[in-house]
Amino acid sequence: MTGTPKTNRRPGGDAFVLWVRARPRSRTDEVLGWGKDGFLEVQVRAVPERGEANRSCRSQLARLLNIPPSQISLEKGKGSVHKKYRIEGLAQEDGERILAEALGKKG
């Protein structure tokens, strides 16, 4: 699955599922782009304690997607660097398009 975003499509409802690799204790808060293994790379300054890094990662995703953080929930990976986020109210195809545009502007 090299070079391809790790996304899962779910039938019914508008929800965007996104796999992320978090890099806590980084120098900056930034969404870096797609890693070679298909995870979206997100670095955060927060430490991985008491959910701080998870909240910071969620904030970075919300900022990039231009949605409120309340639409984003962590489904899997609370104590791991590999995380599965679910973004409510955003169809998979729309989420992928928005990410492609946002990450393309960074490049």
N, C-alpha and C positions, 0 to 999 in steps of 0.2 A: 504494500500500500504506500510505497514511497512517493512523496510529492503530492499525495492526494489528501485533502482534509478528512479527518476522521469525523464523519457526521453520520447519524442514524436517522432514517426517515421513519416516522410513525404515522399510521393511517388515522385520519380524522383529527380535527382540531388544529389550531394554529400554534405550533410550538417548534422552536428551533433547538436542536440538540447539538452541542458543541463540546468536543474534547480538547482539553487544554493541558499544557505542561507549565506549571508554575515554577518560577525561580525566585524563592524568597531571599531576603537579605541582599538584594541587589542595590546598586548605587542609585538607580532611578526607577520610577514606576512607568512602565512602557509595554505596549504590545509590540513584539518584535516581528511577528509574521509567522508563516508556516514553517515548522521544522521539517527536516527530511523524512521523518517518520509519520508525518501527517497531523501531528498535534499543533495547535496554535500556541506559540511560545509567548508567555506573559511574565515579565519580570516585575517584582514588587520589592519595595524597601522593607516592608513589614516582615516581622519574624513569624515563623510558623508555630505560634503559641496562642492558645485561647481563641483560635479562629481569625486572628488578625490578618494573616496572609490571605486566607480565603475571602474575607471581606474586601481587602484591597484588590484582589484579582477580580472580584465581582464588580467593583467600582470601575476598574479599567475597561472591562467588557462593556459596561453600561455607557461609559463615555464614548467608546469607539462606535457602538451601535446607535448612539443617541436615543437611549431609552432610560427610564428610571430603574435604578438597581432593584427595586421591588419586583420587577418582572423576571428577574434572574434567580434561579434556585440551584443550589449544588445538589446534584442527585447522587454522585458517587465520588469518592476520593477525598473525604474530609481530612484524613491524615496522610495523604499521599501527594506527590508532586503531579501525578496524573489525575485529572479531574474531569468529571462529566457535568456540564451545566445544561440546564433546560431554560430556554427563554420563551416565556409565554407571550401570546399575542403577536408572534412573528412567525410566518410560515418558513419552512426550511429553505425553500428556494430564495425567498426574500432575504433571509439572514445571510445566506451564502453570497448573494449579490452585493449586499451592503458591506460585508467584510472585504470582498474583492475590491470594491471601489475605495474603501477607507484605507486598506493596506497598499493599494496602488498609488494613492496620493502621497503616502509616506516615503515610497521608494525613491 
